[in-house]
């Protein structure tokens, strides 16, 4: 057996995780002022921890490598949470309640997603990642939800590891194979799907009708509006992405 074939058979599936990039000035007095203009990459540890607990090897991705080069080695992709996506991506002007926009990240993650889809590897989208996937398929977002809307989105004053409302999982979906029909989740989003992207299937909804889960018809994309990495680890969604990564890699040989 060739070394490369042996290597890929023996290693855990490699799960790429997207992250943020900020100027060091965000860290304030924790770094010298001389370093404030230097960029740093931020990956919340619970994403990698969840991948590892599910049996995968987490790879925190950088924007400084070519997307195609990284994708050549990856077995799955996790699109993580973070900043609001620029509404220009879906043909709207921003509302006042939006936080700082990160156009470079928007473009990078859309490229990552397109490359993952082209390669045919599984993708797990979380919060911002969920919204980005909807936009990639031509959907739109409601740009701001007030705490008084519906079941209360977002719940900024509650520990992110605390479930604040339930979602109803749609029968016959991948999500229905992962979760109970009624699932308690956290709520750390102030935006939601307004128009569903083409070819996406709704897999979960909040009691107020807000879409909380989507999938693709080929079964290779699962996305949720809540933050499963902050719930009981490993959340079934991470077990799914690692398991699918192993299955797809085995099929590719």
N, C-alpha and C positions, 0 to 999 in steps of 0.2 A: 504494500500500500504506500502511495506517495505520501511524503511528510505533510503536505498541505491538506490532503484528504483526512489523514489521521488526526491532524490538529483540529479541524472543524468538527470531527465526530466526537472528540474528547472534551471540548470546551463547552461551557454554558453558553446559551444564546446571548448575544450582545445587544443590549437594549439602549439605544441612544435617547438622551433626555435633553430637551432644549432648556435654555435658561435666559436670565437677564444680563444686560451689560450696562453698568452705570459708571459715572465719574466718581472717583474716590472722595470727592467733596461731600458726597451723601453721608459718608461716615463721620464727618465733622472732626472733632478733636481727637478721634481715635487714630488718625493718620496725620503726619506732618503736612503743613500747608503746602510745602514744596511738591507734595504728591497729589494734591487735590485735582489736578487736571489729568491724572493717569486713570485709565479705565480698569475696572475689575469685573469679572464674571461672577454672577451669583446663582447658585443652584441650591434651593432649599433641600436640606438633607433627607426629609421624609420621602421624597421621590425615589432617590437612590436606595434608601433603606427598604422601601416597599418592593422594589424590583429584586433586590438581593434576597429578601425573605421569601419571595415567590419562586426563587431558584434561578433567576437571571443574573447576568453580569452588567451592572449599570455603567454606562459611559456618558459622562457629562460633556456635551458637545460644545465646540467653540465655533465662533463665526470666522475665525482666521484660517480655517481649512476649507477647501472646495467642498461644496455639498455633495457633488458626485463622488469624490474620493472617500468621504466619510460613509456615504450610503453603500458603497461597494462592500464594506465590511459589516454593516449593521444587519441584525435579524429582525428588529422591530424599532418603532419610534414612539416616544412619549412626548406629546406637546403639553407643556406645563402651563400653570396659571401665571397671572401677572397683569401688566398694564392694559388699559383699554386699547382696542384696535382703532386705527384712524378711520372714521366714518367715510372718508373719501373712497375707501376700498369698496364700499357698497353704495356710493353715489349720494352721500348725504354730507351736510355741513355739521360740525360738532356742536353739541349743546354745552351750556355753561358748566354742567356738573361733571364733565369728563376730567379725568386726571391727566398728567403729562403723557403725551403720545410718543411712541417709539417706532418710527417708520422703518428704521433699519431692521428691528426685530420682526416687524410685520412681514417685510419682504423675505427675510431669511427663513422664517418658519413656513411661509407659503411655499418657498422653494424646497424646503425639507419635506413638506407634505406631498408636493407634486412628485418628488423623486422617490419617496416611499411608495406612493401609489403606482408609479411606473415600474418599480422593482417587484411589486406584489407582496410586500411584507406588511404585517399587522401594525396598526396605529391606534394608540390610546390617547384621546384628547381630554384634557381636564380644564374646566372653567374657561379661561381664555382660549385654551386649545380647542375646546368644544365650540366656542364661538367662531374661532378662526376656520374650523372645518365647515361650519355652516356658510361662512362667507366664501370659502373656496368653491362651494357648489352653487354660488349665485344667490344665497340667502341674505337677509338683512337682520339688524339688531334693533331692539328698542334701546335707546341709548342710556336711559336712566330709569331706575325703579326706586321709589321712595320706600323707606322702612314701613310706611303705613299701607303700602300696596299689598293686596292679597294676603298671603301667609307671612309676609314680612321678609322682603329681600332688600338689602342684605341685613345680616345680623352682626354688625361690626362690634357691638358691645358684649358679645358672647364669645367665650373661648372657642377657637376654630375647631377644636376636637370634640365639640358638643353638638349633637344632633338637635336641630331647632324646628324641623317640620318633616312631614312624611312625603314621599312620592309614590305614585302608583305605577308599577312596572307593567308594560304592555305585554300580554301573552303572545307567545310565538316568536319573540325576539331573542337575541343573544342575551340581553339583560335579564330576561325571564329565566334563562338557564343559570344565571349567576346569583340572582337575588330572590328574596321572597316577594310575593305580589305587592306587599306594602313595606316600604323601606324608609327608615329614619335617616335623614342626611343633615349635614351642616349647610350653611347658606352664607357664602362670602362673595356674592356677585351683586353688582348694582345694574347689570344689563341682562338682557335675555333675548332669545330668538323672537323676532317679529315675523318675518317671512321665512319659511323653511326652505332650505336649499334643495335644488332639484336632485332626485335620486336618493335622498336621505329618508330614512324611516324613523318615526318617533318611537322611542323605546321606554320613555318614562315621562310622567307629568306630575307637577305639584298640584295640590288641591284647587288652586286658583286657575289652573289651566296652563300655567307657564311650562314650556317644554324643558325637561331636565335631562333628557337622554336622547341620543340619535345614533343610528348605525347606517352602514351602507349595505346594499343588497348582496354584495359578494361576501359579506361576513368578515371583512378584514379591517373594518374601522368601527370602533366603539368609542363613544364620547359622552361624557357626563358633565353637567353644570356644577355639581358639587365638588368637593375636594376629598376623594377617597383615600389619598395618601395620609390624611389626618385622622381617618377613622381607624377601626380595628385592623391591624396589619398582620399578614398582607390582605388587603381588600381583594375580593374576587376579581375585580377588574384587572389587577396586576397579575393575578394567577392566570387570567385569560390571555393577556398579552404575551407573557412568558411562554405559556403552553402553545399558543399559536405560532410564536417565533420558532419554537423547537419543531413543530409539525411542518411548517413551511420550509424550514432549512433541510429537514429530512427529505422532503419531496424534491428539493433542488439537488440533493446529493452532495 
